[in-house]
């Protein structure tokens, strides 16, 4: 799948930067164009792979390159005001070469959560290509204002994109990690999962064609209909099995690689599918009720077989109750693991979203109470001395 990626805000820019690194490492070239947009100049300077001309600083008249300070209303206002400047960067994209736009942002900050819905609405007015969002939810320990931003941004963003794929930091952060290493690891997990998903069907001339191809149109059809999507992932290392000159399996290797027992390959695939579905999803959600799904198995071609993929697909149909479950393989003969990536689209039973909304309501009420109490105390403080002091005017 060929994408034009737009990173909005600090986290969005870093994730898109990491996608470009993934492209260089794999040679998949899923990112046809990459643009990052920010109100903070320092955040743009820290990127490694985004070309300088594709780093757009907005809001200079309002915030002087210092960011919006987690104020997503200001972030939205700046994006609206500077949309022509953003469009100048988008005009460089060869839209006829892409399958879709993907806007990436953290939903808890100010620039990304405020500007991403504005960007999505703008793109959908001009282009016919699908516009997807990849939104990152903040952890509960990041503070109430970030939770409030995320809840408000989620409500807006989901109605402006053709589909919103979500990654929940709270479900993935590990205790004892430093802030920087923690975010780096989270970004790695995001890019690994979505990178394999978007790479499906993108085969170079010298690579093996999949037995059952999942191409961009099937991903687009799975994401059609809007709503929220989540992605599952599981992998199994097979490097030792592929042989290093010793062992039974290496002696069975022929010109096309090792001879793999069909039953073992089928069992491995079905186990990986279950693990991807029942393990940690990018956004924890109940499988039942998912409207659509697509399953991609990748790895060395001898370890992939149609029977295993078909069994895995049917199992997902049973668990979700959906008849729109697509599946296929993505051969990567240089890989040392077999992996399963499962995209579940149109999920609705999401406890984390309900929790986020409740926390946001509590935060908003708390902020209003504090403001009212502060105003009353200030009036009392001024009133105490009013009789003894003459006003200036």
N, C-alpha and C positions, 0 to 999 in steps of 0.2 A: 504494500500500500504506500503510495507516494503522498507525503504530507507537506504542507506549509505550516511550520510551527511558529507560534507567537507566544513568547514568554512574557507575562505581565507581572511586574514586581520582582522583588529580590529572589524569592524561591522559584518563581516561574522561570526567570532567567537562568538560574543555576541548573534547573532540571533540563531545559532545552539545550544548554551547554553540554550537559552530560549525554543527552541523546546524540549530539554530534560526535562525541567521543566514541559512543557505542557504534555509530555508523562507520567510523574509521577502523575500529577493531574488527568488525564483522564484514565490512564491505557491502552491506545490504542497501545503503543509500535510500533509506526510507524518508530522510529529511531532505526534501528538494530545496527548501528555503527556510531560513531561520532568522527571526527578528525578535529582539528583546526590547521591552519598553519599561521605563522606570522614571520615578520622580527624584530618585537619589543618585547623584553622579557617582558616588563611591561604589555603589553596587554594580554599576556597569563596568567599572574599571577592573573588577575582580574576575571577569570571565576569560576563558582560555581559547575557546573555539569559535565564538561568534565573531564574524568580521566587524571591524570598527564601524564601517558604514551602515551596519545593520543594528547598531545600538542607538536607540532613540531616547533622548532625555526630554521629558515633557514637564510642564508646570514651572518653567524657569521664572516666569513673571510672578507666580504666586509663592513658591517655596524655595526659590533660588538654588535648586539642586540638592536640597537637604531632606527630601522625602516628606510624606504627609503625616507622619507620626501616628500611624494606625487609625487615621480618620478616613474611613472608606467613603463617606459622603463627599469629602474633599477630593478623594481619588477619582470618584465618578465625575465630579464637576470638571476636574482638570482634563480627564480623558475626552469629555464632550467638547471642551474648549479647544483642545489641541488635536482634534480628530483629523484635520487636514494635514498636519505635520506627520501623523502616523500613516495616513494614506499615501503620502509621498514615498515612504519606505515600502509599503505594500505594493505599490505600482511596479516595483522591480521584480516582483514574483511572476514567474511564467505560469500563470494560472492554468493554462491549457495542459500543463504537464503534471498537475497534481490531482489526486482523488478527493482531497478534503483539506479543510483548515483545522488545526488543533490549537486551541488557546489553553495555555498552561499557567496556573497561578495557585498560590496559597490563599485559601478563603478567609483566613484569620487576620491578615494584614490590612493595610490601608490602600495601597496602590493597586495591588492585584485584585482584591475582592471588590473594590469599587470600579476599577477600569475594565475588568474582563467582561461583565455583562454589556457594557457600553460598546466594547469592541465587537462582541458577537452580534449585537443588533445591527451595527454598522455593516459588517461583512454580509449578513443575510439580506440586507437591502440592495447590495450591489452585485453579489455573485450568486450563481446557481449551485456551486459546489456545497456539499454539506459542511456545516460548522459544528465541530465538537468541542467540548470542554473537558479538561482534565484538572479537577479541583482537589486540593489537599486540605483536609480538615485539621485544625490544631488539636493538640493534646489538651486534656482538661487542666493540666498543670501549667499551661501557658498563660492563664489569666482570663478573667471574666470578659474583658473588652474584646479579646480575640474570639471568644466563644460567641459573643453577640454579633461581631462582624461576620463570622462564618454562617450563623443562622440567617442573617439578613441577606448575605450574598448568595447563599444557596437558593433561597426562595426566588431571587431575581434571575440568577444565572441559568437555572434549570429551564426557565421559560424562554430564554433567548437563544439557546443552542439546540441542535438537533438531537443531541444526547450528551449527558454529563457523566463522565467516568470519574469515580471518586476514590481517593486514597486517604485512609484515616490514620493519621500519625499516632493517635492514642492506642490503636490496636497493635502497633509495631514497635514503639519505642521500648528500649530495654533499660532496666535500672542500672545505675552506675556509669552510664555513658556520659562523656563530656558533651556539651551542646553541639560543638562543631562535628565531632565524630558521629554523634547521633544523627544529625541531619544528613551527613554524607552517606551514611548507611541507608537511611530511608530513601534518599534519591537513587541510590544503587538498586534498591528493591523495585522502585517505581519503573526505572528504565529497563531493568531485566524483564519484567513481566510484559509491559506494554511494547517494548522493543521486539520481543519474540512474536507477539500478537500481530503487530503491524508489518513484520517482515514476511509473514506467511504469503506465499505465492510470488515473492520477488526472487526469482531464480536467474542467476547469470548464465551465460551461454555455456560455460564449462562445468556447470553444476548439474546434478541429477534432478530430473523433474519428478515431482511428487506423484505417488501412485493415485492418490485421491486429493486433488488440489483444492486448497482453500484460498481463493483469490480476494482481491479488494472488494469486489461486488458482494460477496457473501458477508464480509465484515460490515459493509455499508447497510445491507439488508437487515442484519442482526441489530445494528444500532438504530435503524429506522423506527419511527414511532415515538421517539423522545423518551423522557424519563431518566432514571439513574441506572448506571451499570457498575458492576464490580468484577474483578478479575481474580481467578485462583491460579495457583502455580504449584507444580511439584516436579522433582527431578530425581534421577537415579544414576549414580556414577557407573559407567561401564568400561572405563579406560583399561582396567586390569583384565577384563574379559577379552578385550580386542587383541591381546597378546603382545608380548615383548620379546618373542624368540624362545619362550619356554612354556610349558604347560600344555594340557590337553587341547584347549581351544586354539592355541596358536598353531598346533600341528594340524588342525582341521582347516586352517585358513587356505583359501584358494586365491585365484587372481582377483576375485571381486570382494575379498574380505572374508571374515569368519563365517562359518556355517552356523546359523543360530537355530536352535530348536523352536519350531513354530509355537508350540504350546507355552514355552517359557516366555517368548516374546509377547504372546497374547495376554498371559497372566500379568506380566510387568506393566503393560499398557493399561489394563483395567484397574490395576492397583494404583497407578499414578493418577488416573482420572478420578478415582474416589478420593485420593489424597488432595488433589487440587480443589475438588468441590467441597470437601468437608474440613479442610485445613484452614489456614488463615487467608481469607479473602482480602483484597485491598480495602474493601468496606464490608465488615461482617454483616451478613444478611441471610435470611432463611431461603433455602433453595425453592421451596414450594411457592408457586405463584410467579416465578420469573417468566416473563413473556417469551423471551427468545434466548438462544445460546449458540455459541460457536466454540468448537473444540479443535485445538491445534496440537498435534504431536510432532515433536522435532527431535532430531538426533541422527546417528548413523543409520543409513537406509536398511541394513540387514536387521536392525532391531525394531523396525516399524512394519506392521502388517495390517491389512485391511480388516481382518477378523477382529483384532483387538480394538481398533478404532470404532468399528461398528458396534461392538459390545458396549464400549464406553459411551457411545452416543445414545444407545437405547437406555442405558442405566440413567443418564441425565434426563432423558424424556420421562422416565418413571418418577424420578425425584422431583422434577419441576412441574410436571403435568402439562408441559408444553410440547406441541408437535412441531415447533419451529426450532429444531436443534440441528445445526450443521456441523460437519466434522471432516477433518482431513489431516494429511501429514505434510511435514516440511523437512525434507532430508538435509542433514548437515553432516556430511561424512567426515569433516574435520573435528567434530565435537567429540567430547569424551563422556557425554551423559545423554540420557534420554529424558525429555521433559514434556510435560503436559501443561498447556495454557488454556484456561476455560474462561470465556467472556459470558457473563450472565447479564442480559439487558432487560430493562423494565422491571427491576426488583422493587418491591413495595414494602415488604416486612423487614424494616431496618431499625432495630432498637436504638442504635447509636444516633440516628437522626432525631428520633423522638426525645432522647436524652439531651441532645444538643439544643433542641428548641426549648425544652423546659429550663435548662440552665440559662439560656439567653433571656427568657422572660424574667427569671429571677434576677439576673444581672441588670436588666433594664429597669426593673422596679427599684432595685437597690440604688442605682445611679440617680433616679428621680428623687428618691427619699433623701439621699445625701445632699442633693442640690437644694431641695426645699429647706432642709434643716440648716444648711449653710447660709442661705438667704435670710432666714429668720434670725440666726445668731448675729449676722452682720448688721441687720436692722436694729437689733437690741443693743449692740455695741455702740453704734452711732447715736442711738436715742439717749443712751446714758449720759453722754457728754453734750447733748444738743443745747440744753438750757444754759450751760456755762460758756459756750463758745459762740462767737458771732460768725455767721456764714460768710464765705468770700464774696459771693454775689447776692 
